[in-house]
Amino acid sequence: MERVAPRQVAYENQLPLAIESKSQRRKFFPEGATTYGPNGNTRGHPNIIRIPINADSLLDCQHSYLQFTINNLDAGGRTMGLDVGIPWLKRVRLESAGTTLEDIDNYNKLFGAVLFPAQASVGAVNEYSLAGMGVGTNTALTDLAAGGGGAAVGQIANDATANADGAHTSQAELRGAIDAFRDRLIAAYNTRTAASIAGSSHDANNTIVNAGSKTFNVCLHTGLLNLEKYLPLVMMNAGLILELEVDNRNAVGINSGGAANACDFSITDVAYYAHLIDLQRDFYDRLRMVMEGSGGVLQLTGTTFRTFQSNFAAGAATTYNMSIPARMKSIKSIFFTHTRNDRRYASDYYGIGGCLANGVSEYQFRVGSVVYPAQAVKASETNPSEAYQELRKAFGSLGSLTHGGVLLNANTYYSDADIDHAQAGELHRFTPYGLDFESFPKTTLENGINSADRSLPITLEIKRAGGVNADMDVDCFVMCDAVWYVNLDGSVSVSV
């Protein structure tokens, strides 16, 4: 084998010089209305937001974001505590010239109950408290710094001082104070703490006061709006239409007045801040020549989601099978969550981010006649790590120590259903389940399960041991590869 010099002394290797370009930020506004409201609101506000995005430029999707203001319109002087993520955003849809390019239903549930808790690092959680609300304010840490919250810190200090003086404090009392301090630290990593949502007292950093408002600036985590490559708007005749649907009024979170008082809010000042890149005109001409030589298309690839939902009727059934009619060329992963039907849109529960374990003891997927995995994944309060490891496979390497997530033993896979949907004095629980189907993770396209060519039926098979006796919504999210084609005639199409 030939010996070579390390790259640190290969001075002849230089970065290539870039062509002339410039970047700019452009603000795109919705068409039609300026004020939007929840589905079925009595104020006449539309619940569909449509934002045209078009320019003779390239769109840097990963540096673009959505801005909006949420306003508390409660007529009774009550506050509104927000749930995780963007709880009002039920559906994200992208189209071009009437062709649907991406459509993710129950986006608030996908982001708030699966993607964010499974991936977000502590830094990302805190970051989100700047860009938005509803998660990541770590009130418990503030309480600790101030010496508040159960007096655990002060008690340890008092006991330590008393011991130094040879006074009354016993070893058992000191151990109890340390245990209380530990529990308070664990609570700091949850998005809610007992003190912060007790009764009408929500986390102050996640609360919109009566007649108050809060402006969000957040990225949308969809395949097309999270591309690594620039989106060539200049090649698209009709550009993009970003369509957002506002969910039920109680999806937003909790009303301080409790179950008898629904949340009331509006969405205003909506805009999409696009980071645009302008290149020389001759570059676009050369790009069209390249397209002509490669079949007349530009190909963009990413990962998108399809949503399926079923209802698990109240009862003591120990098994439950859910049909998932997903017909896709490459299914990478499938995630699912349980939500009590009567608490999903209840004004005294966080029904979007919070999910139930619902007594799930094991699960697997049947695709055609083949079962994945061959041995069912076990899940229980005493063995939460097996289900967690299978979930993590979908987002990275199990051997990596640089991964995020707010899933902890203190807030995940608990069998007591009544504490999973956070209410007064209870921790906010996250319980996402999932399974990864990729053969060559992150290195090739279309290496997952192909259910499209042979129309293979997919079934989620769940076994339960206990759980709550109530109607249950099962939200299933199928993650798959998507390929978008930008054609020479300016049209855009998609293949999943």
N, C-alpha and C positions, 0 to 999 in steps of 0.2 A: 504494500500500500504506500502510495506516495505521501511524503511528509509535506505539510503546508504550514504557512505562517498563520497565526491566529488572526481573526478578523479585526482585532484591535490595532494591528499594525499594517493592515492592508489599506494604505492611504490612497491607493489608486481607485478604490471603490467609493464613489461619491453618489449622493442622491441625484437623480435626474432633475434638470431644470424644468419648472412648470411652465405651461403655456400661459399667456396673459389672461387674467380672470379677475373678477371682483365679486364680492358677496354683499348682500343687502338683506334687510329685514322688511317684510311687507305684511301688512295687516289685512286679512280678509274677513268680511262681515257676513252675517246671515242674510238671506233674501227674505223679504216679507216682513215679519214682525220684529220688534225689538225686545218684547217681554214674553217669556214662556213660563208655563206652569205644569204641574203634575197632570198625569192622565186623569180625566174626569173632573178637573177643577171647575168651580162655579163662576170664575171670574172671566171666562171666555178667552183665556190665554192658550194659544196652541201648544201642543206637547211635542211637536216635531220641529227640529232645528236643522235647516239646510244651508250649508256654507259652500258657495262655489269657490274653487281654488284653481286659478288659471294664470299663466304667465309665459312669456317667451324666455324661459330660464330653466334651470335644473333645480329641483326641490331637494334640499338636504333634510330628509325626514327625521333623522335622529337629533337634529338641532332645532326642530320646530315644536310648537306646543299650543295647547288650547287654553284660552283665558275665558273666565266667566265669573259672575257675581251671584251668590245665592243670598236671598233676602228672607228674613223671618217675618211673615205676615200675620202671625197669630193675633186674633182679636181679643184674647183674654189676658194679655200681658205675660204670656208664658214663654219660657226659653226653649230652645231646640238643640238637642245634643246629637251631633252628626255621627254616623256610622263610618266604617272603614272605607278609604279610597274615594271614589266618586259615586256615592250611594244612589243618587238620583238618575244616573245614566244607565238606562236599561239596555239600549241597543246602539251599536255603532255600525253604520253601513256606508260603504264607499261605492260610487258608481261613476261611469264615464259614458256619455252619450246614450244613456238608458241601459247600459250593461252593468250588472252588479258585479263588482270586482271582489268585494269582501263584505260579509254580513255576520256579525257576532251578536247573538241575542244573550240576554242576561249578563251583559258585560260587567255590571256592578258586582254580581255574585262571583263571576270568574276572577276578577281582579281582587276583590276584597276578601274572598274566602279561600282562594287557591294560590294565585300567582304571588301576591304580596306577602302573605304569611309564610309561604314556602321558600321565598327567595330573598326577601329584603334583609339586608344586614342591619345592625343597630344604627350604623351611620345613615343608611337609606331611610330608616324609620324616622330618625330625627330630621333628616332632610325634608321628608314629606310634610313635617309639621310647619315648614316654611312655605312650601309650594301649595299646600292644601290644608286640610284639617281631618279630624276623625281618627287619626292614628299617629302614634309616634311622639307624643308630647312628654312622655315619661314623667307624669306628675309625681309619681312615687319618689323619683330621684330628687325632685324639688323638695318634697316633704322631708326626705332624709337630710338634705343639706340644711333645711331650716329646723331640724330637730323635731318635726311634727310627725303625724301619722302613727298613732299607737304608742308613742313614747318609748319605742324600742331603743332608739339611740341614746336618749337621755337615761334610760334605765341602765344600760350597759355602763355608761360613764359614772353614774351614781354608785353602782355596785363595785366597779373597779376602785373608786375612791374609798368606799367603805372597807373594802378588803385591805387596801394599803394602810388604813388606820387600825386594822384589826377589829373592825366593828362587826355588826350583826349578819352581814350577807352570807348566805350559804352557797356552796358550790352548785347545788341544784337550782337555786334562784338565778345565779349568773348564767348557767347553761340555758335556762329558759329564756332569759333576755337575749342571749346570742341567737337562739333558735328563732325568736320573734324578728330579730334583725335580718336573719337570713331569708325568712319568708317575705319580708318587706322588699328585699332586694329582688327576689324572684318576681314579685308583683310589678316591679319597675319595668320589667321587660314585656309586660302585657300591655295591650292598648287601653285597658280599663283597670281600675283598681276599685276595691270595695268602697273606699271613701269617695272616689270621684264620680260614681254613678248612683250613690245612695239617694233614693227618693227623687226629689227635684234638683238635687245638686249634681249636675254632670261635671265631667272634667272641664274646668274653666277654660282651658285652651281649646277645647273642642266644642264649645257652646256658642251659639249665636243668640244674643240677647233679644228680647222682644223689640221689634222694629229695627233690629240691627242687620248687618250684612257682612259678608266676607268674600274677598276676591281670590280665586284659585288660579294658578298657572301650572298646568300639569301636562305631561306627555300622555298620549294614547298608545296603549300597548297592543297594537294590531300588526299583522304581517306587513301590510303595505305601508303603514305609517311608522315602521321601525326598520326600514331597509338600510343595509349598509351602503349600497350603491345609491347614487342620486337618481331621483325619479325624473325622467325627461319630459317635463310638462311641455317643453318647446316642440316635442314630437307628437303631442296629443291634441287633436283638433278641439275636443270639448273639455280638456282639462279634467278636474275631479269635482265631484260633489260629495262633501262630507255631511252625512245625515246622522243626527243624534236624536234619540227618543227619550223623553222624560218619563220616569216610572211613576208608580203609585205614590201618593203624597207621604205615606208612612214609611216608604223605603228609605227615606233620607235619614232616619234615626229615631230618637225618642223625644216625646213632648213632655215637658216637666209636669204637666197636668195629669199624666198617666193615661190609662187605657180609654178613658171617656173623652179625651181631647186629641183629635187628629192633628198632625203637623200641617202647617199651611205655609207655603213658600212660593217664591218666583225665581226665575233665572233671567238675569239681565246682563248687559254689556258683554255679550258673547262675541268672541273673535278668535281667529286662528292666526297665530304669528308664524309665518313661514320664513325659513332661512333659505334664501334663493342664491344660486350661483350663476353668474353670467360669464359666458365664454365668447371667444371671437366667432364671428359668423362663419368663417371658413372651416372652423372645427365642426360645426353642425353639418356643413356640406360634406365633409369627409365622413362623418358619422353616417349620413344617409347612403353614401357609396358603400360603406362597410355593410350596412343593412341589406343593400341590394345583392351583395355578394354572399350573404349568409341566409338566403331564403326570404329576405324582406321583413325580418322581425328583430327586435331587441328583446332579450329574455331577462326577466328579473325573478329572483327566487326568494322565498321567505316561508315563515311558519304562521299558519292561521288556525282558527278554532271554529268548530261547529257545535251548536248547543242542542241538547235533547233533554226533555223533561218528562218525568212520570210521577204518578202519585201512588204512594204505598198506603192503602186503606188502614184505618185503625183496627187493631186486633193483636192477638198474641202469636201470629204466624212466625215460625222459626226460619223460613226460607222465603226469598223474594227474587224473582227473575224480571229483569227490565230489558225490553227489546230496544236496541240502538240501531236505527235504520241508516247507518252511515255508509255511503258508497264513495270511497276515496282510493286513490292509487297508492298512497303511502301514509298510513296511520302511524304516527310516531309515539303517541301516548294517549291514554284516556284517564280523565280525572272524574271524580264524583263526590257529591256532598249531600247531606241530609238536613232538611229544614222543616220544622213543624209548620204545617200549613196555616194554623191559626196564629202563628207568631211571626210569619214572614213579613206581613204588613201590619203589625200591631204597634201602636204608638208608645207602648211601654216595654218594648223589647228591641234589641239590635238584631234584626232578622236577616241582614245582608252579609255581614262579615262573620257572624257567629253561626256555627254549624254543629249538628249533633253527632255523637258516636252512634246513637240509636241501637246499642247492643250488638253491633256488627262483630262477629267472631271470626269470620273468614270470608274471602271473596276471590273470584276469578272470572275471566272472560272466556266465552265460547264463541269462536269465529268459525262459521261453518261447522265442521265436526271436530275441530281441534280446540283443545282447552289451553288457555294461557293464564298463569303458568300451569305446568302439569300438576304441581302440588299447590293447593290454594294458599293465598297469603293470609297468615294469621293476624288478628288484630284484637287487642283487648286492653283494658286499663293496666293490667299487670305486664303486658307485653306490647307496648306501643312502638318499639323500635323496629320491628319487622315491617310493619306497614309504612313507617317513616322512611326506611331505607329504600323501599320500592318507589316511594314518591320521589325521593332525592335523585334516583337514577334518571328521571326525566329532565332534570335541570343541571346535571353535571356529573363529575366523577365522585364516587364514594370515597376514594382515597384522598381527595383534596381537602385541605384544611382551610381554604379560603372560599368559603361559601356562606351564604346568609340564611335568613329565616328567623321568624319569631316563634317557631313551634318549640315548646318546652314541655317537660314532663308535667309542669304545673298547669298547662292550659291546653293540652292536646289529648284526644282519644279517651276522654272520660266517659264512663258508662252512664252516669247520672244525667239524664237528658234535661232535667229542669235547670241545671246550672250551665248548660251549653249556650243558650241564648241569654246573654248578659242582661240582667235587670238590676233591681236595687240590691246593693251589697254583694254582688257576685262577680267573679272574674269573667272576662270576655274569653270565650273558648274558640279555638280554630280546630276543625277536624276534617281536613281534606284527605281523600284516599286517591291512589293513582297507580298506574302500571305503565312501564316503558316497553315499547315493542321494537325499538330500533336494533338493527343488526350491526351497523357501523356508526355509532353515535357521532354526530357533528362533523363527519368527514365526507359523506356522499348524500346525494338526493335520492328520494324514493327507495329507501332501504327498510321501510316499515312494512306493515301488513297491507296487502292490496286486496281490498274488499270490493273494488269496482268492476274488475274484469269478469268475475264469476258471480257477481251480486251475492256475496257471502253474507248471510245474516249474522249479526253480532248480538250477544246476550250477556248482560251483566248478571252473574249469579252470586247472591248474597246469602249467607247464613247468619242468623241472629241468636244471641243468648241474652234475653232480657230486652231492654229498651223501653221506650215509652209507648203507651197504648193510645196513639193519636194519629190522625191523618198526617202523612209525611210527604213532602216534596223531595224528589230525588233529581238533582240537577247533574247532568252528565256533559262533560266538555271533551270533545275529541280534537286533539292537536294533530295537524297533518301538514305535509309539504304543499306549498302552492307555487305555481309558476304563472307569472303574468307576461303576456306578449304584447309589445307595442309594435303595431304594424306600420308599414310605410304610408298607408292611406290615413294615418292618424287615429285609427280605432285601437281599442285595447280589449283584450280577452284574457280569461283566466282558466287554468286547469288545476284541479285538486284531486 
